[in-house]
Amino acid sequence: ILNRPTHYNLGQVTEKAGPFHDNPVYFGGDVGDGAVSLIHGNPSVKGSLSIRPGLFLGGMESAAEIVEAGLADAQEFKFFARYAGWGPGQLENEVANNVWYAAASSKELVLKPVIQLPKPLWREILELMGDEFSEASWKTYNDQQ
């Protein structure tokens, strides 16, 4: 889940926000009370895990040091409260039943701030996917392309 900002910034969620105090916190899912995840595109962040080319998870301490040293901007890092999780086969079943749409996505779309966009990120991605996905986005918003 990438497109659901909460009404909180990181400084309101944890005392350990450091240079990320004003970063918005996004809703990551319905699992993991108290879990906060960091996603970013900075390969210099130590302790992070590559989750796809150019996109990384974790490395909060190193990320803070890089921002404090002026080597990156705090807004290049995206924070999520909680996460989405599934049991064996559950996600595949939900995708097959159109509960979720699996989409290849660029680093730029994943890290895009979604607050006050002219078009919701979910809709933008469905339109980029084309065909029946574009149609689903139009139907959701009761309009035509």
N, C-alpha and C positions, 0 to 999 in steps of 0.2 A: 504494500500500500504506500504510494508515494504522494498522493494528492490530498491528504486530509490534515491541514494544519490544526493545531489545538489553539486555545486562547492563551497559551503560556510561552514564555521564552525560557531558555535553559537556566538562567539565574533564578527563576521562580521555582524550578524543579529540583535543583541541587545547589549546595553551597560550593561545590567543586567545579563551577562553570568556568572559572578563570576568564580568558579573553573571549569566551563564547557566551558571556552573560546575556547578551541581547539577541542571540540566535533564536529564531522560532523553533518550537518543538512540534514535530508532526506526529500524528497517530500512526503507529506501526502495526497494530493488530490487537487482538483481544486476549493475548497470552502474555504472561510475564509481568506481574505487578512489580513496579520499581525498576524494571529493565529500561535502560536508555542506550540506544545504539548510535554510532557515528558512521556516516557514509561520506566518502570524499573521493576526489580524483587526484590526490597528491601522492606520487610514488615515493617521496622522500620521508613519509611518515613511518617511523619505526613501530613495529608491533601490530601493523595492520595486515589484513588478509586480502589478497586479490580475489574479488568475486566475479570479475569479468575483465577483459582488457581495459585498462584505464580507470577502473572503479574499485574502491577499497572499502573494507569494513574495519572499524576499530582504530586503535592507536591514539587514544585521547591524550595521554601524557605527552607524547612526541608532537602531536598536532598543536597542542597548546604552546610548546616550546618554539615551534616553527612560527606560529602567529606572533608570539611575544617578541621574537627576534626580527620581525618585519619581513619574513620570507614568504608569507602567504596572508591572505585576508581571511578574517574569521568567517565571513559570509560564504566562503568556498566550502564550508563544512555543513552537513545537514544532519540534524538529530531527530531520532524517533523514540517515542515512549512506547514501550511494549513491543510486541512483534506478532506476526501471523505464524501459526504452526498447525501442522496436520499429522494425523496418524498414517500408518502405512496404507497407501492406495487412496486415501481420502482426497488429496489434491487432484489426482488424475480423474477421479470420479466427478469432482466438482467442475473441473474444466470441461469434461465430456458433457456435462449437463448445463453448460453456459453460465455457471455461477461466477466463474472467473474467465477472463480472456488472456491467454498467454501471448506476450508480445516481445519481440526483440526490441531493444531500446538502446539509444545512444547514452553515453555518459552525460551529455548536455541535457537530455530530457530527464534523466534520473535525478540530477542535481539541481534542476530548475526550481527556483523559488516559486511557489504556487499561490502566494498571497496576492490578491488584486490583479490577477491575470485577465486580459480581455476575453480569453476563452479558457474554460476549465481544462487542466492538463489531461484528465481522463478523455475528454472529448477530442482534444488535439491528437492524442495517440491513436484513438479509434479512427479518426479521419485519415491519419497517415497510413494506417493498416489497409484502408480501402474497402471496396465492395460491401459485403453485408455488415462489416463493422462500422463503416461510415453511416450506413443506413440506420444501424442501432443507435448511434449517437444522435442522428437527426430526430429519430422517433422519441428518444428520451427528452429532447428539448423542444419537441412539437414544432419543428420547422423543416424546411427544405434547404438543400445546398444550392 
